[in-house]
Amino acid sequence: MLMTRTVLMPGTVLLNECYKRIILLWSYRFNFLTETFMIGFLFIGISFFVSGGSPAPEQMAPALLGYLTWFFAAFAIGDMSQGIREETQTGTLEQMYMSPLPSGLLLAGRSAASLLVSSAMVILVGGILMLVLGIRIPVRIEGAPIFALTISGLYGFAFLLGGATLVFKQVNALSNLLTNMLLFLNGSFLTVERMPVWLETFARSLPTTQGIDVLRRVMLDNLSLASVWQDGSLVWLIGHSVIFLVVGWGVFLWGERVARRRGLLGQY
């Protein structure tokens, strides 16, 4: 009986987190729809500025692929820091840590729910933009592992910010800085090869930059996984994502220990 409960518990946590997220979105659906419109409008506006007012669909495909990847980053970063801050304000964060479940399992359920919601928003916004602007992005199964690697490193980055939120509470400025930095430096609208050497080096160290580059080559240039492995870009993406995931999780655990020791879980 105990073994059955242990096996079912992770699934229950995931379902509860998804259900909670859906309730919150429906309760504030006006804000959700406005944010969705803003995401699409922002892409169109930046594309017109970058192209001098005459964007071509074939030129917008790489930008849209990078932009949608950036949206996952913006959602993950904002959801992690803002979600922890809101739960601290309402007192539910302390209750979560009083649960018999490991905090890592609860955080994994939260991240999975966040990924599910952001995926739905990306499909909605991306589908509308491709339909309205005539953009075509082929669907290739080879892109799935590249996307998974990119997202794993991205959520490691979000864990890092979540650990900082547990200790410092107000990290809105840092969250906004990182989100905007990723938008303009991850190669979505301006490829990193066109940047100065020092800026290109910095940009390639950011999460999503390498993932966007490999995704474009696999999805748009029809390269195989073997090709991107042989040229070293896939190897670099794997190492990059692993480093971000390990460092981010380590910073989150550090923030957890500091918050517990200082009694910050129930304070804001």
DRENZA-482296 format. One record per atom (N, C-alpha, C): residue in one letter; x negated, y, z. Coordinates in steps of 0.001 Angstrom, whole numbers, plus 500000, padded with zeros to 6 digits. Each point is the difference from the previous one (the first is absolute). Example, Ala and Ser with C-alpha at 12.3 -4.5 7.8 and 13.67 -1.06 7.14 Angstrom:
REM DRENZA-482296
a486810494310507800;a500890501190500000;a499100501200500000;s500350501050499280;s499180501190500060;s500770501090500730;
END
This chain:
REM DRENZA-482296
m499170498794500000;m500830501206500000;m499138501253500000;l498960500011500823;l499095501143500070;l499272500197498679;m499627498884499340;m499308500108498723;m500912500614498949;t501284499631500022;t500952500559499042;t500129501499500175;r500108500460501250;r500104501420500268;r498756500749499530;t498819499390500180;t498754500651499596;t499931500159498488;v500479498984499273;v499950500070498550;v500967501043499468;l501189500087500600;l501024500903499502;l499768501445500419;m499221500217501037;m499866501335500559;m499435501018499020;p498922499732499250;p499504500998499054;p501045500421498978;g500787499025499490;g501049500336499054;g501069500870500623;t500322499711501266;t501002500799500701;t499518501431500192;v498717500138500345;v499430501344500169;v500081500774498702;l499640499353498889;l500031500661498706;l501414500423499630;l500964499115500199;l501386500325499679;l500523501144500865;n499645499986501280;n500448501073500889;n499418501350499591;e498715500007499642;e499365501242499578;e500609500514498699;c500264499096499054;c500626500403498740;c501413500529500234;y500728499325500874;y501368500433500310;y499997501377500654;k499063500214500915;k499893501302500655;k499664501088498997;r499094499696499070;r499593500998499009;r501153500349499064;i500784498998499611;i501150500244499123;i501035500864500704;i500230499742501285;i500960500802500768;i499539501452500068;l498714500208500239;l499472501358500074;l500124500717498653;l499694499299498919;l500116500611498677;l501444500369499685;w500919499126500352;w501407500274499722;w500520501133500877;s499514500079501215;s500433501075500897;s499533501361499497;y498834500022499363;y499448501253499477;y499850499895498484;r501047499537499331;r499928499746498560;r499822501284499183;f500515501126500489;f499793501253499267;f498510500324499919;n499303499840501112;n498561500242500005;n499275498995499107;f500460498757500005;f499388498957499172;f500157500322498513;l501197500399499594;l500238500322498597;l499230501251499583;t499928500980500892;t499244501216499697;t498517499693499839;e499479499158500872;e498585499623499913;e499727499222498720;t500926499134499617;t499839499243498760;t499963500928498790;f500907500985499984;f500006500979498909;f498694500796499975;m499508500375501180;m498783500784500084;m498810499225499438;i499951498700500256;i498896499172499504;i499970499994498481;g501158499812499379;g500065500013498544;g499699501367499420;f500534501043500607;f499780501357499514;f498521500389500105;l499348499570501074;l498586500315500189;l499148499386498896;f500304498767499623;f499231499363498934;f500182500744498682;i501229500363499676;i500265500718498747;i499284501347500004;g500074500723501122;g499371501310500081;g498494499932499826;i499344499077500704;i498542499879499895;i499599499555498600;s500770499089499408;s499684499521498654;s500056501131498978;f500977500887500122;f500113501126499074;f498831500962500169;f499586500226501242;f498867500900500232;f498707499401499450;v499777498718500270;v498759499352499573;v499901499924498481;s501135499763499333;s499996499839498542;s500183501305499248;g500087501111500704;g500197501274499335;g501406500206499481;g500968499298500563;g501398500183499623;g500523499032498974;s499165499081499526;s500457499056498966;s499479498593500291;p500514499367501050;p499530498652500327;p500543498967499011;a499152499075499590;a500401498912499105;a500242498741500835;p501030499214499642;p500319498795500789;p498813499058500167;e499197499813498939;e498859499076500108;e498917500540500931;q499932501323500153;q499039500598500917;q500523500002501438;m501327499961500148;m500602500055501327;m500045498638500675;a499863498924499239;a500063498653500591;a498913499775501048;p498710500296499700;p498981499831501045;p500253500895501219;a500486501227499743;a500272500912501107;a501142499485500866;l501045499468499369;l501141499488500764;l499597498791500835;l499180499121499441;l499539498831500756;l499205500436501222;g499117500978499827;g499238500511501136;g500872500741500989;y500972500752499493;y500885500787500867;y500867499098500873;l500540498936499419;l500826499079500778;l499174499282501060;t498741499700499671;t499109499409501007;t499745501001501116;w499817501272499629;w499826501043501022;w501228500091500891;f501192499816499414;f501213500082500816;f500003498951501100;f499528498788499685;f499876498985501046;f499097500508501117;a498914500674499607;a499076500535501003;a500668501057500859;a500707500933499349;a500661501074500735;a501051499444500954;f500751499003499544;f501052499417500829;f499401499242501178;a498949499220499735;a499377499207501068;a499382500894501062;i499271501035499561;i499345500908500943;i501039500760500820;g501004500566499318;g501023500758500701;g500837499142500924;d500346498793499536;d500848499131500804;d499278499530501250;m498721499688499888;m499259499507501148;m499849501076501069;s499530501185499607;s499765501056500983;s501301500595500514;q500928500308499090;q501261500603500414;q500856499019500783;g499980498728499574;g500790498995500706;g499533499801501433;i498688499927500202;i499463499838501354;i500309501232500847;r499874501186499405;r500283501231500736;r501472500066500425;e500902499629499087;e501426500033500318;e500351498982501074;e499391498819499936;e500293498984501015;e499444500406501357;t498896500750500008;t499481500516501266;t500956501026500578;q500563500861499156;q500931501025500459;q501281499392500554;t500484498954499355;t501252499386500435;t499812498972501113;g498758499630500285;g499727499045501062;g500028498545499568;t500241499738498719;t500079498614499535;t498629499366499801;l498967500832499867;l498659499439499817;l499561499244501251;e500236500582501159;e499632499340501252;e500787498710500168;q501277500005499605;q500807498792500080;q499464498916499071;m499495500428498826;m499443499033499064;m498807499280500601;y499156500732500748;y498821499389500597;y500340499195501258;m501226500142500504;m500452499171501111;m500570498674499510;s500138499862498674;s500537498778499424;s499007498849500180;p500499498763500129;p499084498848500095;p499289499695498685;l500476500598498912;l499357499770498712;l498707500785499899;p499009499480499298;p498751500757499791;p500276501278499218;s499298501060500361;s500191501265499301;s499608499889498533;g499018499127499709;g499591499814498618;g501117499440499136;l500800499100500565;l501126499433499258;l501053501066499739;l500280500839500989;l500973501074499828;l499518501001498959;l498711500291500032;l499444500941499035;l500041499406498593;a499745498707499883;a500074499347498696;a501423500044499461;g500982499786500872;g501397500099499577;g500354501402499559;r499490500982500709;r500235501394499629;r499376500314498640;s498777499520499783;s499311500252498734;s500714499310498845;a500478498781500229;a500718499275498946;a501301500716499646;a500709500496501017;a501229500747499740;a499712501285499244;s498907500670500375;s499592501218499309;s499685499719498544;l499294498903499744;l499643499630498631;l501252499668499187;l500970499350500624;l501237499641499310;l500772501248499587;v500124500956500920;v500736501236499712;v499277500825498941;s498682500150500142;s499250500781499022;s500031499346498624;s500013498665499944;s500092499311498713;s501326500303499321;a501080500017500784;a501316500329499434;a500011501420499449;m499378500932500719;m499955501383499541;m499139500133498741;v498881499286499949;v499122500051498829;v500716499439498772;i500708498895500165;i500742499415498880;i501058500969499500;l500703500655500921;l501039500958499622;l499405501203499270;v499003500642500634;v499406501202499412;v499255499658498709;g499187498947500030;g499248499616498811;g500905499641498837;g501081499276500283;g500927499628498940;g500659501217499364;i500410500958500826;i500638501212499479;i499009500807499163;l498763500170500502;l499001500773499268;l499644499346498663;m499853498687499995;m499676499317498742;m501147500115499004;l501227499948500509;l501160500109499114;l500134501409499443;v499844501008500839;v500187501389499582;v498850500482499117;l498770499633500357;l498826500512499293;l499500499069498900;g500615498834499858;g499593499077498951;g498667499327500258;i499637499838501261;i498720499395500365;i500154498480500036;r498997499298499521;r500021498540500007;r498791499472500772;i500280499257501054;i498942499328500761;i500277498504499946;p499185499233499281;p500251498555499890;p499855499303501353;v500820498990500203;v499942499216501236;v499145498769499739;r498896499881500715;r499100498863499850;r499762499367501369;i500060498684500064;i499833499284501261;i498617500237500591;e499025500318499146;e498638500252500482;e499930501226500902;g500979500873499879;g500000501196500837;g500396499735501440;a500688498868500267;a500488499709501350;a498875499884501029;p498944499195499763;p498926499919500997;p499243501317500158;i499868500776498903;i499334501299500097;i500811500935500881;f501304499992499805;f500881500837500814;f499942499579501462;a500002498688500261;a499947499500501381;a498717500435500695;l498882499918499289;l498723500435500575;l500011501502500295;t500551500776499078;t500067501450500191;t500853500351501204;i501140499334500131;i500914500287501107;i499395499583501337;s499260498889500029;s499401499551501263;s498992501025500511;g499172500535499108;g499070501042500416;g500716501268500403;l501087500297499302;l500781501190500296;l500611499939501397;y500553498848500362;y500601499876501332;y498938499956501093;g498793499565499655;g498903500139500949;g499741501459500305;f500073500828498970;f499858501446500163;f501136500551500860;a501216499490499801;a501151500442500792;a499857499564501463;f499458498790500253;f499762499553501373;f499031500943500713;l498988500455499260;l499033500934500572;l500699501261500488;l500892500521499177;l500740501199500384;l500980499704501135;g500553498788500006;g500891499618501090;g499276499945501338;g498761499506500001;g499208499988501228;g499725501398500504;a499720500928499071;a499783501400500384;a501277500610500568;t501160499608499452;t501279500526500483;t500277499545501433;l499641498756500331;l500211499504501359;l499249500840501029;v498835500501499629;v499160500744500940;v500286501495499955;f500063500568498786;f500082501458499860;f501422500512499761;k500949499104499731;k501425500303499821;k500271500831498751;q499558501235499960;q500249500879498859;q498853499896498993;v500246499287498907;v498992499871498941;v500618500362498647;n501048500842500021;n500676500371498761;n499052500654499008;a499151500906500504;a499078500703499112;a499046499019499328;l499495499035500761;l499097499000499436;l500731499127498989;s501229499609500310;s500791499173499093;s500253500720498681;n500389501265500078;n500256500774498781;n498713500214499199;l498910500238500711;l498718500194499322;l499606498758499219;l500102498846500627;l499613498753499349;l500916499675498824;t501303500245500171;t500950499722498929;t499717500857498772;n499811501306500202;n499718500894498880;n498632499723499378;m499044499636500841;m498670499675499494;m500060498793499065;l500772498998500380;l500124498809499166;l500659500330498667;l501020500861500022;l500719500323498773;l499087500609498951;f499115500895500429;f499184500732499037;f498620499386499773;l499603499045500858;l498659499442499860;l499967498513499673;n501155499328499957;n499962498552499765;n500072499636498521;g499919500990499120;g499966499724498575;g501352499883499340;s501074500376500690;s501330499893499410;s500148500909498787;f499622501258500144;f500176500969498917;f498678500408499348;l498914499903500730;l498675500311499468;l499084498835500336;t499527499307498974;t499147498840500246;t498734500415500742;v499556499150500896;v498867500349500851;v498721500177499191;e499928499399498799;e498810500157499163;e499793501440499547;r501063500790500003;r499923501395499566;r499672500945501146;m499853499472501195;m499677500818501163;m498487500143500137;p499530501014500746;p498569500082500312;p499538498738500726;v498731499684499882;v499480498736500546;v500289499874501482;w499769501063500767;w500221499929501447;w501473499780500323;l500898500639499209;l501432499839500247;l500483498629499537;e499431499502498907;e500357498663499543;e499614498952501037;t498829500149500602;t499554499056501030;t500953500003501183;f500400501198500425;f500948500105501109;f501359499421499624;a500475500313498783;a501314499534499563;a500059498479499938;r498915499365499553;r499990498533499897;r499981499324501370;s499673500754501044;s500015499420501345;s501395500029500622;l500938500697499371;l501352500123500540;l500831498769499647;p500989499664500835;p500885498892499651;p500841500367498776;t500369499019499221;t500803500065498768;t499192500389498769;t498865500696500127;t499261500440498822;t499524498810499164;q499316499072500643;q499509498825499281;q501160499120499546;g501028499900500817;g501160499196499630;g500695500541498766;i500148501329499917;i500628500618498833;i499170499736498758;d498691500116500124;d499119499783498854;d500134498573499470;v499979499014500901;v500098498600499568;v501407499694499493;l501027500558500643;l501377499792499548;l500187500487498562;r499466501166499698;r500133500535498638;r499324499091498981;r498855499513500342;r499261499165499059;r500711498671499759;v500646499483501051;v500705498728499863;v501373500186499362;m500750501020500453;m501370500193499534;m500075500682498638;l499171501022499789;l500104500806498779;l498996499605498926;d498811499546500422;d498974499613499025;d499976498498499736;n500892499258500676;n500146498550499781;n498738499202500297;l499188500468500949;l498833499225500401;l500425498871500940;s499267498923499979;s500290498871500879;s499327500201501354;l500429499204500978;l499372500058501316;l498534499580499917;a499706499061499113;a498611499565499829;a499127501150499505;s500554500837499130;s499227501122499450;s499664501023501080;v501011500362500826;v499737500998501036;v499175499413501143;w499989498672500108;w499122499358500981;w498554500043499516;q499801499709498735;q498646499956499450;q499332501371499979;d500781501069499767;d499382501327499987;d499839500603501397;g500444499273501025;g499781500429501379;g501075500880500590;s500959500481499203;s501022500911500532;s500946499288500951;l500339498755499714;l500876499241500898;l499263499633501285;v498731499692499892;v499200499695501195;v499939501219500924;w499797501169499406;w499957501234500781;w501344500275500652;l501104499726499289;l501332500207500565;l500231499087501200;i499590498742499892;i500173499067501120;i499221500472501226;g498719500342499795;g499188500474501117;g500549501280500596;h500438500907499147;h500563501285500431;h501234499782500877;s500914499144499539;s501245499752500729;s499737499299501329;v499081499033499994;v499677499285501244;v499417500956501041;i499118500888499556;i499392500962500930;i501058500907500606;f500889500528499176;f501048500885500510;f500942499254500944;l500334498758499664;l500911499236500840;l499374499697501357;v498744499586500010;v499319499664501255;v499768501240500850;v499494501069499378;v499738501235500750;v501299500608500495;g501022500022499158;g501287500570500406;g500626499247501154;w499965498672499934;w500559499189501080;w499186500192501279;g498673500119499856;g499164500236501170;g500302501332500662;v500202501049499209;v500335501318500557;v501370499956500669;f500934499275499404;f501328499886500621;f499912499303501350;l499227498921500083;l499840499303501277;l499320500904501021;w499024500789499549;w499356500965500898;w501017501009500525;g500814500549499104;g501025500954500417;g500991499379500960;e500319498735499779;e500911499272500880;e499417499897501409;r498712499609500087;r499360499851501307;r499926501340500733;v499637501059499270;v499910501326500618;v501369500453500480;a501031499787499188;a501352500421500368;a500506499235501225;r499699498701500060;r500406499212501160;r499279500469501263;r498687500244499875;r499201500387501157;r500413501372500528;r500348500912499115;r500372501350500408;r501493500174500241;g500772498936499767;g501445500089500195;g500689500888498982;l499539499954498747;l500516500898498971;l501139499394499183;l500304498727500190;l501013499361499177;l501385500583500230;g500254500478501198;g501326500549500305;g499979501514500133;q498899500640499602;q499886501456500108;q499846500623498630;y500478501247499891;y499808500735498750;y499646501438500355;
END
